[in-house]
């Protein structure tokens, strides 16, 4: 039997109203009823529409029913006080975390919707929730708790190629790297790539996304600016791990780091404005304004956020497919993870919304990648499912210098010497992303041995980043922050 396909047009035809309920119903039915007939699916959909209260607590159909039930009137713009003490949160590697990030996490812990929190050893200041901050909330999502670059992602393809080829055929790998993707904040292709994510009905149902569809498609497979990169390097696997599933040895790895481009940024900024308008928090905490998942705006953000996450993943897959095609090899495995996202998870038996802003999911046996810098090793890790960290780990080494400070304090010669010392070929990049701007990745990893097990190592060799003039080694522009 073919998989069930429910369309928005069909739902509207049986009386479903415009709004998030259309997408919620499509998603639920295509998962829960994927091998049942369309008649069976629409029979239950009609029953839910007729009596949503009867299904409000149903494990499968509750999310549809709740969207159909009348919502309590929200007091727009009502002042909200922070809790005086706030929830307890655990800190990993506190001695490596700046005061600004600590202060932001203490503010987040005082939110009335906060349930649990944790701060990762790579943490530093951001907007709203600090980068490296993890916050669990009760039925609420904080757009700036996710961040501007929604679904920012690591993706590693491992190829059974002798790493010596990276040196012997450096010009070949550098050329393929240069042609695989585009860097720069406004970068887009003249000819768009194809991926099913661009056919998602949300692009036609949510006005904000409809306006962004054309640009989003042309940016599919691009990589942005800031700390985003694409690089070839040496992957070393000391021993076979059952979860990673490849033999011990040395391989060629292709690693990318980028997010959802203009799509994620527009979603974040649009819904943050809505959240701030609905909940007047004290000035120092206003970027922590939230939307309830029982509110239309909250559900709309949730759907848009998940679409941006799928889009970020598709961007990486487009790039990795190009590289695999040019290498003439299929990867022996691929490891990937989001780190600017919110998930529905169980904590102490209760469903909560876990925000990981610059934090890697580290549930039991969950694989991820924690990079260092353009010269420092990165690590393939396996989560230990540590509840004290809300099943999370760091997303990298973390900055120890702002972009402005890095440009002002690091010389061109120091930068070049550091690249030569580690035998790294850099294409693009600038002083603001130099290795000196980052914490020692080994110190960060030491602070989270209780959170992850290391199952492999990635050593960068050929690195491409944004090389735009505003990031030139010679120019000293204002700090540019990307989250």
C-alpha positions as CSV (number, residue, x, y, z in Angstrom):
1,X,0.0,0.0,0.0
2,X,1.3,3.5,-0.9
3,X,2.0,6.0,1.8
4,X,-0.9,8.3,2.8
5,X,-0.8,11.8,1.3
6,X,-3.0,14.4,2.9
7,X,-3.0,17.9,1.4
8,X,-4.0,21.3,2.8
9,X,-6.6,21.7,0.0
10,X,-8.3,18.4,1.1
11,X,-8.4,19.5,4.7
12,X,-9.9,22.9,3.9
13,X,-12.5,21.1,1.8
14,X,-13.9,19.2,4.8
15,X,-14.0,22.3,6.9
16,X,-10.6,22.7,8.6
17,X,-9.9,26.4,9.1
18,X,-6.9,28.3,7.8
19,X,-4.0,28.4,10.2
20,X,-1.4,26.1,11.8
21,X,-4.0,23.3,12.3
22,X,-3.7,22.5,8.6
23,X,0.0,21.7,8.8
24,X,-0.3,20.0,12.2
25,X,-3.0,17.7,10.9
26,X,-1.0,16.9,7.7
27,X,2.1,16.0,9.8
28,X,0.2,13.9,12.3
29,X,-1.8,11.9,9.7
30,X,1.2,11.3,7.4
31,X,3.1,9.8,10.4
32,X,0.3,8.0,12.4
33,X,-1.8,6.9,9.4
34,X,0.9,6.6,6.7
35,X,-0.1,3.0,5.8
36,X,-3.9,3.4,6.2
37,X,-6.4,4.4,3.5
38,X,-7.4,8.0,2.8
39,X,-11.0,7.1,3.8
40,X,-9.9,5.9,7.2
41,X,-7.8,9.1,7.7
42,X,-10.5,11.5,6.7
43,X,-13.1,9.6,8.8
44,X,-11.0,10.3,12.0
45,X,-10.2,13.9,10.8
46,X,-13.9,14.7,10.5
47,X,-14.6,13.3,14.0
48,X,-11.8,15.4,15.5
49,X,-13.2,18.5,13.7
50,X,-16.7,17.8,15.0
51,X,-15.7,17.2,18.7
52,X,-12.1,18.4,19.4
53,X,-12.7,18.2,23.1
54,X,-13.1,14.4,22.9
55,X,-9.6,14.2,21.4
56,X,-7.8,16.9,23.4
57,X,-5.8,14.5,25.5
58,X,-5.4,11.8,22.9
59,X,-1.7,10.8,22.5
60,X,-1.9,10.8,18.7
61,X,-4.5,13.4,17.8
62,X,-4.3,15.7,20.8
63,X,-2.2,18.3,18.9
64,X,-4.8,18.5,16.1
65,X,-7.7,18.9,18.6
66,X,-5.9,21.5,20.7
67,X,-5.5,23.7,17.6
68,X,-9.3,23.4,16.9
69,X,-10.4,24.3,20.5
70,X,-11.2,27.9,21.5
71,X,-8.1,29.7,22.9
72,X,-8.2,31.7,26.1
73,X,-7.9,35.4,25.5
74,X,-4.3,36.4,25.9
75,X,-3.6,39.8,27.5
76,X,-1.4,41.3,24.9
77,X,1.4,43.4,26.3
78,X,0.8,42.4,29.9
79,X,3.8,43.0,32.2
80,X,5.5,39.9,33.4
81,X,7.8,39.7,36.4
82,X,10.7,37.4,36.7
83,X,11.0,34.9,39.5
84,X,13.3,36.2,42.2
85,X,15.5,33.2,42.6
86,X,15.0,31.3,39.4
87,X,15.5,27.6,38.8
88,X,18.8,25.8,39.5
89,X,20.9,25.1,36.4
90,X,24.1,23.1,36.1
91,X,27.3,24.7,34.8
92,X,30.1,22.7,33.1
93,X,33.5,24.3,32.9
94,X,32.5,27.4,34.8
95,X,36.1,28.7,35.0
96,X,36.1,29.0,31.1
97,X,32.8,31.0,30.9
98,X,32.6,34.8,30.8
99,X,30.4,36.8,33.2
100,X,28.1,38.0,30.4
101,X,27.1,34.5,29.5
102,X,26.6,33.6,33.2
103,X,24.4,36.7,33.7
104,X,22.2,35.9,30.7
105,X,21.7,32.3,31.9
106,X,20.7,33.6,35.4
107,X,18.1,35.8,33.7
108,X,16.8,32.9,31.7
109,X,16.5,30.8,34.8
110,X,14.1,33.4,36.3
111,X,11.5,33.1,33.5
112,X,8.1,31.8,34.8
113,X,8.1,29.1,32.1
114,X,11.7,27.8,32.9
115,X,11.8,24.2,34.1
116,X,15.5,23.3,33.9
117,X,18.7,24.6,32.5
118,X,22.4,23.9,31.8
119,X,25.4,25.9,30.6
120,X,28.0,24.3,28.4
121,X,31.8,24.9,28.7
122,X,32.0,26.7,25.4
123,X,29.4,29.3,26.5
124,X,29.7,33.0,25.6
125,X,27.3,36.0,25.4
126,X,24.6,36.1,22.8
127,X,21.1,37.6,22.3
128,X,18.5,36.3,24.8
129,X,19.8,32.9,25.8
130,X,23.6,32.8,25.8
131,X,25.4,30.7,23.1
132,X,26.0,27.4,24.9
133,X,22.9,27.8,26.9
134,X,20.3,25.0,27.3
135,X,16.9,25.8,28.7
136,X,13.8,23.5,29.2
137,X,10.5,25.3,29.3
138,X,6.9,24.4,30.0
139,X,4.8,24.5,26.8
140,X,6.7,27.6,25.6
141,X,9.2,28.4,22.9
142,X,11.6,31.3,22.9
143,X,12.6,32.4,19.4
144,X,15.9,34.0,20.7
145,X,16.4,30.9,22.9
146,X,16.8,29.0,19.5
147,X,18.7,31.8,17.9
148,X,18.8,33.6,14.6
149,X,20.5,30.9,12.6
150,X,17.8,28.3,13.1
151,X,18.9,24.7,12.7
152,X,22.6,25.6,12.3
153,X,24.1,22.3,11.7
154,X,27.3,20.2,11.5
155,X,27.5,17.5,8.8
156,X,30.4,15.1,8.3
157,X,30.9,12.7,5.4
158,X,33.6,10.1,5.9
159,X,35.2,8.7,2.8
160,X,37.4,5.6,2.5
161,X,40.2,7.5,0.8
162,X,43.8,7.6,1.9
163,X,44.3,10.9,3.7
164,X,47.7,11.3,2.0
165,X,45.7,12.3,-1.1
166,X,44.8,15.6,0.7
167,X,48.5,16.6,0.4
168,X,49.3,14.9,-2.9
169,X,46.2,16.2,-4.7
170,X,45.7,19.4,-2.7
171,X,44.8,21.5,-5.7
172,X,42.1,19.0,-6.8
173,X,40.4,19.0,-3.3
174,X,40.7,22.8,-3.0
175,X,39.1,23.3,-6.4
176,X,36.2,21.0,-5.6
177,X,35.8,22.7,-2.2
178,X,35.6,26.1,-3.9
179,X,33.0,24.9,-6.4
180,X,30.7,23.0,-3.9
181,X,29.1,26.0,-2.2
182,X,29.0,29.8,-1.9
183,X,29.9,31.9,1.1
184,X,28.7,35.3,2.1
185,X,25.7,36.7,3.9
186,X,23.7,37.4,0.7
187,X,25.1,34.6,-1.4
188,X,22.7,32.8,-3.7
189,X,22.9,30.6,-6.8
190,X,21.6,31.8,-10.2
191,X,20.4,28.3,-10.8
192,X,18.6,26.8,-7.8
193,X,19.2,23.2,-6.7
194,X,16.3,20.8,-6.2
195,X,15.1,19.3,-2.9
196,X,11.7,18.2,-1.7
197,X,12.0,20.7,1.3
198,X,11.2,23.5,-1.1
199,X,7.8,21.9,-1.9
200,X,6.7,22.0,1.8
201,X,3.1,23.4,1.9
202,X,4.1,25.8,4.7
203,X,5.7,28.0,2.0
204,X,2.2,28.6,0.7
205,X,0.3,28.7,4.0
206,X,2.4,31.1,6.1
207,X,2.6,34.6,4.6
208,X,6.1,35.3,5.9
209,X,7.5,32.1,4.3
210,X,5.6,32.7,1.1
211,X,7.5,36.0,0.6
212,X,10.9,34.2,1.3
213,X,10.4,31.2,-0.9
214,X,12.2,32.4,-4.0
215,X,15.3,33.7,-2.1
216,X,15.3,30.6,0.1
217,X,15.4,28.3,-3.0
218,X,18.3,30.2,-4.5
219,X,20.2,30.0,-1.2
220,X,19.8,26.2,-1.0
221,X,23.3,24.7,-0.8
222,X,25.0,28.0,0.2
223,X,27.0,28.4,3.5
224,X,26.7,32.0,4.7
225,X,29.4,34.0,6.6
226,X,30.7,34.3,10.2
227,X,32.0,31.0,11.6
228,X,30.5,28.9,8.9
229,X,32.9,26.7,6.9
230,X,33.4,23.7,4.6
231,X,36.6,21.7,5.0
232,X,38.5,18.6,4.1
233,X,40.5,16.9,6.8
234,X,41.8,13.7,8.3
235,X,39.4,11.5,10.2
236,X,40.9,9.0,12.6
237,X,38.9,6.3,14.3
238,X,40.9,4.7,17.1
239,X,38.6,1.6,17.5
240,X,35.4,0.4,16.0
241,X,32.3,1.8,17.8
242,X,29.0,0.0,17.4
243,X,27.0,3.2,17.0
244,X,29.3,4.9,14.5
245,X,29.7,1.6,12.8
246,X,32.9,1.9,10.8
247,X,36.2,0.1,11.1
248,X,39.2,1.7,13.0
249,X,41.5,3.5,10.7
250,X,42.3,6.8,8.9
251,X,39.9,8.3,6.4
252,X,39.2,11.6,4.5
253,X,36.4,13.6,6.0
254,X,34.4,16.4,4.5
255,X,32.9,18.6,7.2
256,X,30.4,21.5,6.9
257,X,29.0,24.0,9.3
258,X,26.1,26.3,8.3
259,X,22.4,26.9,9.0
260,X,19.2,28.1,7.5
261,X,20.4,31.3,5.9
262,X,17.9,34.2,5.4
263,X,15.0,31.9,6.0
264,X,16.0,31.2,9.7
265,X,16.9,34.8,10.3
266,X,13.6,36.2,9.1
267,X,11.6,33.6,11.1
268,X,13.6,34.4,14.2
269,X,13.2,38.2,14.0
270,X,9.6,38.1,13.0
271,X,8.4,35.9,15.8
272,X,10.7,37.5,18.4
273,X,8.9,40.8,17.7
274,X,5.5,39.0,18.2
275,X,6.8,37.5,21.4
276,X,8.0,40.8,22.8
277,X,4.7,42.4,21.9
278,X,2.7,39.7,23.8
279,X,4.9,39.6,26.9
280,X,6.5,42.7,28.4
281,X,9.5,41.4,30.3
282,X,12.0,43.6,32.1
283,X,14.3,45.4,29.7
284,X,17.3,43.2,30.4
285,X,15.2,40.0,29.7
286,X,13.1,41.2,26.8
287,X,14.9,39.0,24.2
288,X,13.7,36.0,26.2
289,X,10.1,36.6,25.4
290,X,8.2,33.4,24.6
291,X,5.2,32.1,22.7
292,X,3.0,29.4,24.0
293,X,2.5,26.3,22.0
294,X,-1.2,26.6,22.7
295,X,-1.2,29.9,20.9
296,X,-1.5,30.4,17.1
297,X,1.7,32.4,17.0
298,X,3.6,29.8,19.0
299,X,2.4,26.9,16.8
300,X,3.2,28.9,13.7
301,X,6.7,29.6,14.9
302,X,7.1,25.9,15.8
303,X,6.2,24.8,12.3
304,X,8.4,27.4,10.7
305,X,11.3,26.5,13.0
306,X,11.1,22.9,12.0
307,X,10.9,23.8,8.3
308,X,14.0,25.9,8.8
309,X,15.8,22.9,10.4
310,X,14.8,20.7,7.5
311,X,16.1,23.4,5.1
312,X,19.4,23.6,6.9
313,X,19.8,19.9,6.6
314,X,18.9,20.0,2.9
315,X,21.6,22.7,2.4
316,X,24.3,20.4,3.8
317,X,23.0,17.4,1.8
318,X,23.2,19.4,-1.5
319,X,26.8,20.3,-0.8
320,X,27.8,16.8,0.4
321,X,26.2,15.2,-2.7
322,X,28.2,17.5,-5.0
323,X,31.4,16.5,-3.2
324,X,30.7,12.8,-3.3
325,X,29.9,13.0,-7.0
326,X,33.1,14.8,-7.8
327,X,35.1,12.3,-5.6
328,X,33.4,9.4,-7.3
329,X,32.8,7.8,-3.9
330,X,29.9,7.3,-1.6
331,X,30.7,8.1,2.1
332,X,31.0,5.1,4.3
333,X,28.9,7.0,6.8
334,X,27.6,10.5,7.6
335,X,27.3,12.1,11.0
336,X,25.2,15.3,11.5
337,X,23.4,17.3,14.2
338,X,21.6,20.6,14.7
339,X,22.7,22.9,17.4
340,X,20.4,26.0,17.3
341,X,17.0,24.4,17.8
342,X,14.2,23.4,20.2
343,X,12.9,19.9,20.7
344,X,10.0,18.3,22.5
345,X,11.6,15.9,25.0
346,X,10.7,14.1,28.2
347,X,12.3,15.3,31.4
348,X,11.5,13.5,34.6
349,X,8.5,12.0,32.8
350,X,7.0,15.3,31.7
351,X,7.1,16.8,28.2
352,X,9.2,20.0,28.0
353,X,10.6,22.2,25.2
354,X,14.4,22.0,25.3
355,X,16.2,24.9,23.7
356,X,19.8,24.2,22.7
357,X,21.3,27.5,21.5
358,X,24.8,26.5,20.4
359,X,24.6,23.2,22.2
360,X,24.9,19.7,20.8
361,X,22.2,17.1,21.5
362,X,23.9,14.4,23.6
363,X,21.2,11.8,24.4
364,X,22.3,8.3,25.1
365,X,24.3,7.0,22.1
366,X,23.3,10.0,20.0
367,X,26.2,10.9,17.6
368,X,27.3,14.5,16.9
369,X,30.3,16.6,15.9
370,X,32.1,19.2,18.1
371,X,34.5,21.2,16.0
372,X,37.6,23.1,17.3
373,X,38.8,25.9,15.0
374,X,40.3,26.1,11.5
375,X,43.6,24.6,12.9
376,X,42.3,22.6,16.0
377,X,40.9,19.1,16.0
378,X,37.2,18.5,16.1
379,X,35.6,15.4,17.6
380,X,33.0,12.8,16.7
381,X,31.1,12.2,19.9
382,X,28.5,9.8,21.3
383,X,26.2,11.2,23.9
384,X,26.0,9.7,27.4
385,X,22.5,10.9,28.1
386,X,23.4,13.0,31.2
387,X,20.3,14.4,32.7
388,X,22.2,17.1,34.6
389,X,23.1,18.6,31.2
390,X,19.6,18.0,29.8
391,X,21.2,15.5,27.4
392,X,23.4,18.2,25.8
393,X,27.1,19.1,25.2
394,X,29.1,22.0,23.8
395,X,28.8,22.8,20.1
396,X,32.4,23.8,19.6
397,X,35.3,25.4,21.4
398,X,33.5,28.6,22.0
399,X,34.8,32.2,21.4
400,X,37.2,33.8,23.9
401,X,37.6,37.0,21.8
402,X,34.8,39.0,20.2
403,X,35.3,39.5,16.5
404,X,36.3,43.2,17.0
405,X,38.9,42.2,19.6
406,X,40.3,39.4,17.4
407,X,40.8,41.8,14.4
408,X,42.5,44.4,16.7
409,X,44.8,42.0,18.6
410,X,45.9,39.4,16.0
411,X,48.4,40.3,13.3
412,X,48.4,38.9,9.7
413,X,51.8,37.3,10.4
414,X,50.6,35.6,13.5
415,X,47.6,34.2,11.6
416,X,49.7,33.0,8.7
417,X,52.3,31.4,11.0
418,X,49.6,29.5,12.8
419,X,48.1,28.1,9.6
420,X,51.6,27.1,8.5
421,X,52.3,25.5,11.8
422,X,49.4,23.1,11.4
423,X,49.7,22.7,7.7
424,X,46.3,24.2,6.9
425,X,45.4,25.7,3.6
426,X,42.8,28.5,4.1
427,X,40.5,29.8,1.4
428,X,38.8,33.0,2.5
429,X,38.5,33.5,6.3
430,X,39.7,36.4,8.3
431,X,41.3,37.5,11.6
432,X,37.8,37.5,13.3
433,X,37.8,33.7,12.8
434,X,41.4,33.0,13.5
435,X,42.3,30.2,15.9
436,X,43.4,32.8,18.6
437,X,39.7,33.9,18.9
438,X,38.7,30.5,20.3
439,X,39.1,28.6,23.5
440,X,41.3,25.5,23.7
441,X,39.0,22.7,22.4
442,X,40.9,20.1,24.5
443,X,40.1,22.1,27.7
444,X,36.5,22.3,26.6
445,X,36.3,18.6,26.0
446,X,37.9,17.9,29.3
447,X,35.1,19.8,31.0
448,X,32.5,17.6,29.5
449,X,33.8,14.0,29.8
450,X,30.6,13.2,31.8
451,X,28.5,14.3,28.8
452,X,30.0,12.6,25.8
453,X,32.4,9.9,24.7
454,X,34.9,10.6,21.9
455,X,34.7,8.0,19.1
456,X,36.7,9.8,16.4
457,X,38.8,12.9,15.6
458,X,38.7,15.3,12.7
459,X,41.9,17.3,11.8
460,X,41.3,20.2,9.3
461,X,43.6,20.4,6.3
462,X,41.8,22.5,3.6
463,X,39.4,25.1,4.9
464,X,37.0,27.4,3.1
465,X,35.1,30.3,4.8
466,X,33.6,33.6,3.8
467,X,36.3,35.8,2.1
468,X,34.2,38.9,1.6
469,X,36.0,42.3,1.9
470,X,34.3,43.2,5.1
471,X,36.0,40.3,6.7
472,X,39.4,41.1,5.2
473,X,42.5,40.6,7.4
474,X,43.4,44.2,6.8
475,X,40.0,45.8,7.6
476,X,38.7,46.5,11.1
477,X,34.9,46.7,11.0
478,X,32.3,46.6,13.7
479,X,31.7,43.2,15.3
480,X,29.3,41.0,13.3
481,X,27.4,38.5,15.4
482,X,25.8,35.4,14.0
483,X,23.8,32.9,16.2
